[in-house]
């Protein structure tokens, strides 16, 4: 019988959790135990080590009815999925951006601890009515796809209101009518 001086097995893996879990899958563990009795077994991690990732998980306008020149608050939530604290992460706000080369209308920076969620608030006024596309972008990181969040804000430029008064409208003092104060306020 021929014996080799050194026997080595190298397992090259991306270290994803599924094959390494013990519940329901002990075939891999048994195989590695059998191999390690006969030779040296080395695990080589070919996956992304230390990849830090932050993601925009929400973008919400605080007001449901937005009118021209009314300040509206936009709240973006950012979660750190990595294992290290992220410092000075840029968060950019874009309004009606035509392409990716447009400049942000506002920028904020945040610090986010590992596993934590941070919020950033932006306040904007819209000069014209209609639908406006709002986008928030994070700085570049390991996973670019989760660094964008969008919403559309409908800005109302005028509202028609019908006031119905049950009394005679020929009174000289408009505030004497039932809808007089409401008409004055509007």
Helices and strands as residue ranges (DSSP letters): E 8-13, H 17-20, H 27-38, E 40-45, E 54-61, E 66-67, E 72-80, E 86-95, E 106-112, E 117-124, E 130-138, G 144-146, E 148-156, G 174-176, H 180-185
